[in-house]
Amino acid sequence: MIEISSAVQQNKIIELLNNYNEEGIQFSFKEKKGINLYFETTANDLEQAAKLAKNAIKSQPWGSVLYLRSAPAE
């Protein structure tokens, strides 16, 4: 599971990652706690999955200016 922390654009992040499917890696939204969004992933390497999620968000016109954190969930 990975954790994305962002105070804004949470609905767009959820929609983007729920529809992400590249190289066999997918994400599915599980829960929200405050500014933290939690996603299950099919990736074996959670560090890589967190980087892919962040890059996917940052590549969006609305995501390039976001301050966010993406990491494996503890």
Residue pairs with C-beta under 8 A, 6 or more apart in sequence:
1 30
1 38
1 39
1 40
1 41
1 46
1 72
1 73
2 27
2 38
2 39
2 41
2 46
2 49
2 50
2 53
2 70
2 71
2 72
2 73
3 36
3 37
3 38
3 39
3 50
3 69
3 70
3 71
3 72
3 73
3 74
4 13
4 17
4 36
4 37
4 39
4 53
4 54
4 57
4 68
4 69
4 70
5 35
5 36
5 37
5 68
5 69
5 70
6 13
6 35
6 37
6 57
6 66
6 67
6 68
6 69
7 35
7 67
8 66
9 62
9 63
9 66
10 32
10 35
10 37
12 60
12 62
12 63
13 37
13 57
13 63
13 68
14 29
14 37
16 56
16 57
16 60
16 63
17 27
17 29
17 39
17 53
17 56
17 57
18 27
18 28
18 29
20 26
20 27
20 52
20 53
20 56
22 52
24 42
25 41
25 42
25 43
25 49
25 52
26 41
26 42
27 39
27 40
27 41
27 49
27 53
28 39
28 40
28 41
29 37
29 38
29 39
30 38
30 39
30 40
31 37
31 38
32 38
38 73
39 53
41 49
41 53
43 49
43 52
46 72
46 73
47 72
49 72
50 70
50 71
50 72
51 70
53 70
54 68
54 70
57 63
57 66
57 68
57 70
58 64
58 66
